[in-house]
Amino acid sequence: MKKLLAMGLLSVLLLVSGCPDTTSHSQGVYMLLDSSGTYKKEIKRAQAIINYLLGTLQPGDSFAVARIDSASFSEKDIIAKMTFDRRPSMTNQQKRLFKQKVDEFVAKVRGSAYTDITGGVLQAVEYLNETGAGRKHILIFSDLKEDLVKGQVRDFPIQVSECKVVALNVTKLRTDNIDPREYYKRVDQWKERVEAGGGHWRVVNDLERLESILAD
């Protein structure tokens, strides 16, 4: 009887060991920065968020920061990107380099005439899928007002499956003060697009609680 139990236990252990956990436990974060119009004045707040994330992300995680430009579906708009080394000492060096690139961008940032948020989101999804991260976050630091170059088409469904999309610091425009419904309409439209594309949507305007940005 004991022999049978021992053989049964051995079979279970072999079965378990033969099915390794292939789920990726790393995080991927892609942050989009709006520098158009008066929103350029908010860029220092974005810098503080990036510094917080650099202190929070772990070895093996991936992080990218890109500006929302007139046609943001382009590598040239990426300010910094990095998949952090598994060795903590190397990760610290990478984070210092990442911060340096962001600081240089903030110091000489110029306002963008247009705001292609959709193009930026498409690029974010592409990057996050390439990282193979188990948890994917797209952070949009913007007032969510999309201004496009004449002829650009962006009114189509976007696929953000398994991505958590967080709108940060969604400030009100001057026109929103005239008609507050414009603000809520803009937020609701983005919520509908993200959820229709398989993603999860949140708005975080309280930047005193940065720990909520990557919360599930």
N, C-alpha and C positions, 0 to 999 in steps of 0.2 A: 504493500500500500504506500509506504514512504517513498519507495522507488518510483512509483507512478506519479506521486505528487511532485517529486523532484524533477521528473522528466517534463511534467506539465508546466512547471515554473520556468524551466529552461526554454521551453518552446515560446512562452510568452515574452521572455527577455529577448530572444532572438527576433521575434516579430517586431517588438518595439524598436530594437536597435537597427532593424532593417528598414524603418520608416523615419528617416531623419526629418527634423522640422526645416522645411525649405522656405518658410515665410521670412521675408526681410524685416528686420526690426529697426532699420535705419529710417531717418526722416529726410525728406527733401523739401526745401523752402525756396520759393521764387518770389521775390518782392519787386513790385512795379512802382516806380516813382513818377508822379505827375509833376512836371515843372512848367506847366503852361500858365500864362497870364499871371494873375495875382497869387495863384497857388504856389508859385515859386518861393514865396515868403515862408511857406510851411516846411521847407526842406530840412531845416534844423531839427524839427520834430522827427522826421523820418530817420535822420542820422542817429538820434537817441534810440529809436526802435532797433536799428541795425546793430548798434553796440550791445543792446540787451540780448539780441538773438545770438550774437557771436559768443556771449558769455554763457548762453543756454545750450546751444547745439553741441553734440558729442562727437568723438572720433567715429568716422564712418558715415556721418550725416553729410548732406549736400546743401549748399547755399548759393544762391545767385541773386544779384540785384541788377535791375535794368531800368532805364528811363523809358517813360511812355513818350514816344516821339510822333512825328507826322505819319510815319509808316513803321510801326514798332516790330513788325515781323522780320527782324533782321539782327544778326549777330553784333552789328556795330553799336547797338543800343545797350549791350550788356556792359555794365560798369565793372563788375567783378563776379567771378564764379569759382567755386571750389568744392571738391569732395574731400572732406577732412581725413587725413591719414589715421590709421588705427592706432598709431603710436602717439600718445598724448604730447610728447615733446615736439614732434613734427606738427601736430595739430595747432599748438600754440604759435609756432612760427607762421603757419599758414593764416591763422586768424589775424596776426599782426599785419601781414601783407595785405589781406583783404581789407582791413580797417584803413590802411594807408591809401588804397585805391579809392575807397569811398570818400575819405576826407579830402582827397585831391579833387574829386568830382564836385563835392559840396562847395569847396572854396572858389571854384570858377564856373559854377553852373550858369547856363544861359537859358532863358525862357524859351519854350517851344511854342510855335505859332499854332500847332494843331495837336490833337490828343487822340491817338488811335489806341484806345483801351482794348478793343477786341483783338487787334493784332498782337498786343502785348500778352494777352491771355493765351492766345494760340501758341506763341513762342514758349510761354511758361509750361504749358502742358507737354510740349515736345521735349523740353529740357528734363522735366520731372520723370517722364516715362523712360528717358535714356538712363537716368540714375539708377533705376530699379528700386527706388526707395519704397518701403512698405507703407509709409504715411506721407501723403503729399499735401503741401499747403501752398496756396497762391495768395499772396497778400497784395492788395491794391490800395496804395496810398494816394488817394485822389478824391476830388469832389464828384466823381463819376459822370461828369459832363463830357461826352465824346464829341469832339470837333474834328471833322475829317477834311482832307484835301478833296477838292471837287473831282468827282469821278470814282472815288474809292467806294467799294461796296462792302458793308459790314453787317447788314441786316439779314443774317443767316444763323441757323442753330450752331452752337459751339459745344463740342464734346469735352466735358471735364469730369469724366467718370472717375470715381474714387478720390477726387480732389476736394479738399476743404478750402473754400474761397472766402477770404475775410477782407471786407472793405474797412479801411482804417482812416480815421480823421476825416469823415465825409462832411466837409464844411458846407455851409449854405451860401449860395450865390446871391448877388444883389437882387436878381429877379425872384429868388425864392422868398425874400422878405416881402416882396410885393404880393406874391401868390404862393404861400407855403405848400400848396398841393403839388407844385412843380418838383419840390425836393423829394416828397414821398413817392411821387410817380417815377422819378429817376431811380430811386433805390429799389422800388418794387419791380421795375422792368429788369434790372440786373438780377434780382433774386429769381425771377421767373426764368430768365435765360440760363442761369447756372443750374437750377434744379431740373429744368427740362433736359439739360445736357448730362444729367447723372451726378452732379456735384452737390455739395453741402454749402449753404450760404450763411454768413453771419456778418453783422456790422459791429465794430468796436470803435467807439468814439471816446471812451474814457481811457486816455493814454497813461493814466496814473496806475492802471492795473494791467501792466504788460504781460503778466503771467497768463492772462486769459487768451492771448493771441493764438497760441498753439494748443489750447485746450480742446479735448474731444467734444 
